Amino acid sequence: MPKMKLDNTSALLARCEDDKKKTDYWDTIVNGFVLECRASGGKTYYLRYFDANGRQRQHKIGRYEDLTFDRARKEAKRLRSEVVLGGDPMARKEERKAVPTYAEVAERHLSFAATYQRSFETTEGYMRKHVIPRWGKVRLTDIQQSDVANWLAEKSETLKPATVEKIRVIFSRSFELANQWAVPGGDKNPVRGVPRRAFSNARDRFLTAEEAERLSKAVAASRNTQLKYVVGLLLLTGARRSELLNARWQDVDLDRRMWLIPLSKTGKARHVPLSQAAVDLIAALPRFKNCAYLLPNPDTWKPFTSIKHSWQTARAAAGLGDVRIHDLRHSAASFMINAGIDLYTVGAVLGHKSHISTARYSHVANGTLLAAVEAGAGKLQLDWSKASTGGQERVAA
């Protein structure tokens, strides 16, 4: 174990001893500072020390050709001071190396989400298209809140606010899971401190009776022979598209006028009452032998994977290009409310988990409320404007 005062000259001249694979030269000034010389000609600076458990540890400072001797000795002194104060540079280095990249956590996140998320494809799409390309190669501890904030701000320039918020939530969820799984570096969530940008994703688009009639004619002329039934039942039940497209005959009781949705968006089963018009429409549905679904694709006898093209064609023909298929659910609610049905009952029909969801339709009831106050005033049978002035005409001051 050769010892010498390491300096620029000695480090330059140091060589591996003959018939050896490597020779270590220990500095006589900085305790544990070592220059390793290999038979291949390579040289590397190290600091060797004993940790709290008495194990000898070796921390690589750098290759001889990559840094000056003065820089190597300065780093050796710093590391030695850390050891003297009870630190363990190698343990810290190993901890850092144990921190995975975001891509590793993302794959585990997706594997977990696939076991329970009904909207897993959406989550996977956002992660693979937006999050992983930017952060996949970065270790969790190197992802800083300020960088995340700037990245989301850039996304806001080209994406809709709701999309950016979805990306933010998914990214944050990765860190929450990493923390639950005790993943190294997952104890801090740099996304959590990034504020959610205020936006309103609500759209208030409701069909009028005249628009509904135009739409009915357009869907009846569609090449998709099931579209007229799909649109009709969405308007008559207020159900979600996915709920209707996956509806089974075994869950429909026409005698009791009730449709059971085994698994709704809220994660619970719910019953949808069927009006006589809905019962009549269901009774008119074409039946396919040994097919379990109410509205299957006639070509596959399985639920439609998409009705986007036929829907867009029909709404364009009806002159309703701004109407989304989900607006049919909104329209069903507005028709019920304007018929005098209270918000609580409408919420129950739609399967809302909270009354807050139904409250968005409160302004639709304005016509109904106006009719109510007019009816009340009519029953009063008193012209209050005249009665309050004793029958005299108002005179401007």
C-alpha positions as CSV (number, residue, x, y, z in Angstrom):
1,M,0.0,0.0,0.0
2,P,2.3,2.8,-1.3
3,K,2.0,6.1,0.5
4,M,3.1,9.4,-0.9
5,K,2.3,13.1,-0.8
6,L,0.0,13.4,-3.8
7,D,0.5,16.5,-5.9
8,N,0.4,17.4,-9.6
9,T,3.8,15.8,-10.3
10,S,3.4,12.6,-8.4
11,A,0.0,12.0,-9.8
12,L,1.4,12.6,-13.3
13,L,4.3,10.1,-12.8
14,A,2.4,7.5,-10.8
15,R,2.2,4.1,-12.6
16,C,0.8,0.6,-11.9
17,E,3.5,-1.6,-10.4
18,D,4.8,-4.4,-12.6
19,D,2.9,-7.7,-12.5
20,K,-0.1,-6.1,-10.8
21,K,-3.5,-5.2,-12.1
22,K,-3.6,-2.0,-10.1
23,T,-1.7,0.0,-7.5
24,D,-3.2,2.3,-5.0
25,Y,-1.3,5.4,-3.9
26,W,-2.5,6.8,-0.6
27,D,-2.0,10.5,0.1
28,T,-0.1,11.3,3.3
29,I,-1.9,14.6,3.7
30,V,-5.6,14.0,3.2
31,N,-6.6,10.8,5.1
32,G,-8.3,8.3,2.7
33,F,-7.4,10.2,-0.5
34,V,-6.3,7.6,-3.0
35,L,-5.0,7.6,-6.6
36,E,-5.7,4.2,-8.2
37,C,-3.4,3.3,-11.2
38,R,-4.3,0.4,-13.3
39,A,-2.2,-1.8,-15.6
40,S,-4.3,-0.5,-18.6
41,G,-2.9,3.0,-17.9
42,G,-6.1,4.4,-16.4
43,K,-6.0,6.4,-13.2
44,T,-8.9,7.4,-10.8
45,Y,-9.1,9.4,-7.7
46,Y,-11.1,8.0,-4.7
47,L,-11.8,8.7,-1.1
48,R,-11.8,5.7,1.1
49,Y,-13.3,5.7,4.6
50,F,-15.1,3.6,7.2
51,D,-18.8,4.2,7.7
52,A,-20.7,4.1,11.0
53,N,-20.9,0.3,10.8
54,G,-17.2,-0.1,10.4
55,R,-17.4,-1.0,6.7
56,Q,-14.8,0.4,4.3
57,R,-16.5,2.5,1.7
58,Q,-15.1,3.9,-1.5
59,H,-16.4,7.1,-3.1
60,K,-15.3,7.8,-6.7
61,I,-14.1,11.4,-7.1
62,G,-13.3,11.2,-10.8
63,R,-10.9,10.0,-13.5
64,Y,-7.4,11.5,-13.6
65,E,-7.9,12.8,-17.1
66,D,-11.3,14.4,-16.3
67,L,-10.3,16.8,-13.6
68,T,-7.2,18.6,-12.3
69,F,-5.3,17.4,-9.3
70,D,-6.2,20.5,-7.3
71,R,-9.9,19.9,-8.0
72,A,-9.7,16.3,-7.0
73,R,-7.9,17.1,-3.7
74,K,-10.4,19.8,-2.9
75,E,-13.3,17.4,-3.4
76,A,-11.4,14.8,-1.3
77,K,-11.1,17.3,1.6
78,R,-14.8,18.2,1.3
79,L,-15.9,14.5,1.4
80,R,-13.5,13.8,4.3
81,S,-15.0,16.6,6.3
82,E,-18.5,15.1,5.7
83,V,-17.3,11.7,7.0
84,V,-15.8,13.3,10.1
85,L,-19.1,15.0,10.8
86,G,-20.9,11.6,10.7
87,G,-21.9,11.7,7.0
88,D,-21.7,8.9,4.5
89,P,-21.1,10.1,1.0
90,M,-21.5,6.7,-0.6
91,A,-24.8,6.1,1.1
92,R,-26.0,9.4,-0.2
93,K,-24.8,8.5,-3.7
94,E,-26.5,5.1,-3.5
95,E,-29.7,6.7,-2.4
96,R,-29.6,9.0,-5.4
97,K,-28.9,6.1,-7.7
98,A,-31.9,4.3,-6.2
99,V,-34.2,7.1,-7.2
100,P,-36.0,5.9,-10.4
101,T,-36.8,8.0,-13.4
102,Y,-40.3,9.2,-13.9
103,A,-40.8,6.7,-16.8
104,E,-40.3,3.8,-14.3
105,V,-42.9,5.2,-12.0
106,A,-45.2,6.0,-14.9
107,E,-45.2,2.4,-16.0
108,R,-46.1,1.2,-12.5
109,H,-48.8,3.9,-12.3
110,L,-50.3,2.7,-15.6
111,S,-50.2,-0.9,-14.5
112,F,-52.1,0.0,-11.3
113,A,-54.6,2.2,-13.1
114,A,-55.4,-0.5,-15.6
115,T,-56.8,-2.6,-12.7
116,Y,-59.6,-0.3,-11.7
117,Q,-59.9,2.8,-13.9
118,R,-62.8,2.8,-16.4
119,S,-61.2,5.6,-18.2
120,F,-57.8,3.9,-18.3
121,E,-57.3,4.6,-22.1
122,T,-57.6,8.3,-21.4
123,T,-55.1,8.3,-18.6
124,E,-52.6,6.3,-20.7
125,G,-53.1,8.6,-23.7
126,Y,-52.3,11.7,-21.7
127,M,-49.3,10.2,-20.0
128,R,-47.7,8.7,-23.2
129,K,-48.4,11.8,-25.3
130,H,-47.6,14.6,-22.8
131,V,-46.1,13.6,-19.5
132,I,-43.6,10.8,-20.3
133,P,-42.0,12.5,-23.3
134,R,-41.1,15.5,-21.1
135,W,-40.3,13.9,-17.8
136,G,-39.6,10.2,-18.6
137,K,-35.8,10.4,-18.4
138,V,-35.7,12.6,-15.3
139,R,-35.2,11.2,-11.8
140,L,-38.0,12.0,-9.4
141,T,-35.8,14.1,-7.1
142,D,-34.7,16.2,-10.1
143,I,-38.3,17.3,-11.0
144,Q,-38.7,20.7,-9.5
145,Q,-42.0,22.6,-8.9
146,S,-40.9,25.6,-10.8
147,D,-40.1,23.5,-13.9
148,V,-43.5,21.8,-13.7
149,A,-45.2,25.1,-13.4
150,N,-43.4,26.5,-16.5
151,W,-44.1,23.3,-18.4
152,L,-47.9,23.4,-17.7
153,A,-47.9,27.1,-18.6
154,E,-46.4,26.2,-22.0
155,K,-49.1,23.5,-22.4
156,S,-51.7,26.1,-21.7
157,E,-50.7,28.0,-24.9
158,T,-51.7,25.1,-27.2
159,L,-54.1,23.0,-25.1
160,K,-57.6,23.6,-23.6
161,P,-57.6,24.4,-19.9
162,A,-59.5,21.2,-19.1
163,T,-56.8,19.2,-20.9
164,V,-54.0,20.9,-19.0
165,E,-55.8,20.3,-15.7
166,K,-56.2,16.6,-16.6
167,I,-52.4,16.4,-17.3
168,R,-51.7,18.1,-14.0
169,V,-53.9,15.7,-12.0
170,I,-52.4,12.6,-13.7
171,F,-48.8,13.8,-13.1
172,S,-49.6,14.6,-9.5
173,R,-51.2,11.2,-9.0
174,S,-47.9,9.5,-10.1
175,F,-46.1,11.1,-7.1
176,E,-48.9,10.2,-4.7
177,L,-48.6,6.6,-5.7
178,A,-44.9,6.7,-5.5
179,N,-45.2,8.0,-1.9
180,Q,-47.7,5.2,-1.0
181,W,-45.3,2.6,-2.5
182,A,-42.3,4.1,-0.6
183,V,-40.5,4.6,-3.9
184,P,-37.2,6.4,-3.3
185,G,-37.6,10.1,-4.1
186,G,-41.4,9.8,-4.1
187,D,-41.9,11.5,-0.7
188,K,-42.2,14.9,-2.2
189,N,-44.8,15.9,-4.9
190,P,-43.5,18.8,-7.0
191,V,-46.9,19.0,-8.8
192,R,-49.0,19.5,-5.7
193,G,-47.8,23.1,-5.2
194,V,-48.5,24.1,-8.7
195,P,-51.9,25.9,-8.5
196,R,-54.8,24.7,-10.5
197,R,-55.7,27.3,-13.1
198,A,-59.3,28.6,-12.8
199,F,-61.5,27.7,-15.7
200,S,-65.0,26.6,-16.4
201,N,-65.5,23.4,-18.4
202,A,-69.2,23.6,-18.2
203,R,-71.1,24.0,-21.4
204,D,-74.7,25.2,-21.4
205,R,-76.1,23.9,-24.6
206,F,-79.6,22.5,-24.5
207,L,-81.8,21.6,-27.4
208,T,-85.1,23.3,-28.0
209,A,-88.1,21.3,-29.0
210,E,-87.7,22.5,-32.6
211,E,-84.0,21.5,-32.6
212,A,-84.9,18.1,-31.2
213,E,-87.4,17.6,-34.0
214,R,-84.8,18.6,-36.7
215,L,-82.3,16.2,-35.1
216,S,-84.8,13.3,-35.0
217,K,-85.3,13.7,-38.8
218,A,-81.5,13.8,-39.4
219,V,-80.7,10.6,-37.3
220,A,-83.6,8.8,-38.9
221,A,-81.9,9.3,-42.3
222,S,-78.5,8.1,-41.0
223,R,-76.7,5.2,-42.6
224,N,-76.2,4.0,-39.0
225,T,-79.6,2.4,-38.5
226,Q,-79.2,2.3,-34.7
227,L,-78.4,6.0,-34.4
228,K,-82.1,7.1,-34.2
229,Y,-82.7,4.8,-31.3
230,V,-79.5,5.9,-29.5
231,V,-80.3,9.6,-29.8
232,G,-83.9,9.1,-28.9
233,L,-83.2,7.1,-25.8
234,L,-80.4,9.5,-24.7
235,L,-83.0,12.4,-24.8
236,L,-85.7,10.3,-23.1
237,T,-83.6,8.9,-20.3
238,G,-80.8,11.4,-19.7
239,A,-78.4,8.5,-19.6
240,R,-74.7,8.7,-20.5
241,R,-73.6,7.5,-23.9
242,S,-71.5,4.7,-22.5
243,E,-74.3,3.5,-20.3
244,L,-76.7,3.2,-23.1
245,L,-74.3,1.6,-25.6
246,N,-73.5,-1.1,-23.1
247,A,-77.1,-1.6,-21.9
248,R,-78.3,-5.2,-21.9
249,W,-81.7,-6.7,-22.3
250,Q,-81.5,-8.5,-19.0
251,D,-81.3,-5.1,-17.2
252,V,-84.5,-3.7,-18.8
253,D,-87.9,-4.3,-17.2
254,L,-90.5,-2.9,-19.5
255,D,-93.4,-4.0,-17.2
256,R,-92.0,-2.1,-14.3
257,R,-90.6,0.6,-16.6
258,M,-87.2,0.5,-15.1
259,W,-83.7,0.1,-16.5
260,L,-80.8,-1.0,-14.2
261,I,-77.4,0.3,-14.9
262,P,-75.1,-2.1,-13.0
263,L,-72.1,0.2,-12.9
264,S,-72.5,3.9,-13.4
265,K,-69.9,6.7,-13.4
266,T,-70.2,7.1,-9.6
267,G,-69.2,3.4,-9.2
268,K,-72.6,2.3,-8.0
269,A,-75.6,0.7,-9.7
270,R,-78.6,2.9,-10.4
271,H,-82.1,2.5,-11.8
272,V,-83.4,4.7,-14.6
273,P,-87.1,5.2,-14.8
274,L,-88.6,4.8,-18.3
275,S,-91.2,7.1,-19.6
276,Q,-93.9,5.5,-21.8
277,A,-92.2,7.1,-24.8
278,A,-89.0,5.4,-23.8
279,V,-90.8,2.1,-23.3
280,D,-92.4,2.4,-26.7
281,L,-89.0,3.1,-28.3
282,I,-87.3,0.2,-26.6
283,A,-90.1,-2.1,-27.7
284,A,-89.5,-1.0,-31.3
285,L,-85.8,-1.8,-31.2
286,P,-84.6,-4.4,-33.7
287,R,-83.7,-7.7,-32.0
288,F,-80.7,-9.8,-32.8
289,K,-80.8,-13.5,-32.0
290,N,-78.8,-14.5,-29.0
291,C,-77.5,-10.9,-28.6
292,A,-77.4,-9.5,-25.1
293,Y,-77.2,-5.8,-26.0
294,L,-80.1,-3.3,-26.6
295,L,-78.3,-1.3,-29.3
296,P,-75.4,-3.4,-30.7
297,N,-73.5,-2.7,-33.9
298,P,-75.5,-4.7,-36.4
299,D,-72.3,-6.0,-38.0
300,T,-70.7,-7.3,-34.8
301,W,-73.6,-7.7,-32.4
302,K,-71.3,-6.0,-29.9
303,P,-71.4,-2.5,-28.4
304,F,-70.3,0.2,-30.7
305,T,-66.7,1.3,-30.2
306,S,-67.6,4.7,-31.6
307,I,-70.6,6.5,-33.2
308,K,-68.6,9.7,-33.8
309,H,-68.8,9.7,-37.6
310,S,-72.5,9.0,-37.9
311,W,-73.3,11.5,-35.1
312,Q,-71.3,14.3,-36.6
313,T,-72.9,13.7,-40.0
314,A,-76.4,13.8,-38.5
315,R,-75.9,16.9,-36.4
316,A,-74.4,18.7,-39.4
317,A,-77.5,17.7,-41.5
318,A,-79.7,19.1,-38.7
319,G,-77.7,22.4,-38.6
320,L,-76.6,21.6,-35.1
321,G,-72.8,21.5,-35.5
322,D,-72.2,22.8,-32.0
323,V,-74.1,20.1,-30.2
324,R,-72.1,17.3,-28.6
325,I,-73.7,14.0,-27.9
326,H,-73.3,14.6,-24.2
327,D,-75.5,17.7,-24.6
328,L,-78.4,15.3,-25.1
329,R,-78.1,14.4,-21.4
330,H,-78.2,18.1,-20.6
331,S,-81.2,18.6,-22.8
332,A,-83.1,15.7,-21.1
333,A,-82.5,17.5,-17.8
334,S,-83.6,20.9,-19.2
335,F,-86.9,19.4,-20.6
336,M,-87.7,17.9,-17.2
337,I,-86.9,21.1,-15.3
338,N,-89.0,23.2,-17.7
339,A,-91.8,20.8,-17.2
340,G,-91.8,21.8,-13.6
341,I,-89.8,18.9,-12.1
342,D,-87.6,20.0,-9.2
343,L,-83.8,19.8,-9.3
344,Y,-83.5,17.1,-6.6
345,T,-85.7,14.8,-8.6
346,V,-83.9,15.5,-11.9
347,G,-80.6,14.8,-10.2
348,A,-82.0,11.5,-9.0
349,V,-83.0,10.6,-12.6
350,L,-79.6,11.5,-13.9
351,G,-77.8,9.6,-11.2
352,H,-76.0,12.6,-9.9
353,K,-74.0,11.8,-6.7
354,S,-74.3,15.4,-5.5
355,H,-76.9,18.0,-5.8
356,I,-74.1,20.4,-6.9
357,S,-73.9,18.6,-10.2
358,T,-77.6,19.3,-10.9
359,A,-77.4,22.9,-9.8
360,R,-75.8,23.8,-13.1
361,Y,-79.3,23.4,-14.6
362,S,-80.9,25.8,-12.2
363,H,-80.9,28.7,-14.7
364,V,-82.8,26.5,-17.1
365,A,-85.8,26.6,-14.8
366,N,-86.1,30.3,-15.0
367,G,-89.0,30.0,-17.4
368,T,-90.8,27.6,-15.1
369,L,-90.1,29.9,-12.1
370,L,-91.4,32.9,-14.1
371,A,-94.5,31.0,-14.9
372,A,-95.0,30.2,-11.2
373,V,-94.8,33.9,-10.1
374,E,-97.1,34.9,-12.9
375,A,-99.6,32.3,-11.8
376,G,-99.3,33.5,-8.2
377,A,-99.8,37.1,-9.2
378,G,-102.9,36.1,-11.3
379,K,-104.5,34.4,-8.3
380,L,-103.9,37.5,-6.2
381,Q,-106.1,39.5,-8.7
382,L,-104.7,42.8,-7.5
383,D,-102.9,45.5,-9.4
384,W,-100.4,46.3,-6.7
385,S,-98.9,49.2,-8.6
386,K,-102.2,51.1,-8.4
387,A,-103.2,49.8,-5.0
388,S,-100.0,51.0,-3.4
389,T,-100.6,54.6,-4.7
390,G,-104.2,54.8,-3.7
391,G,-105.2,54.5,-7.3
392,Q,-103.4,57.8,-8.3
393,E,-101.1,58.1,-11.3
394,R,-97.4,58.4,-10.5
395,V,-96.1,61.9,-11.2
396,A,-92.5,62.4,-12.1
397,A,-90.6,64.7,-9.7
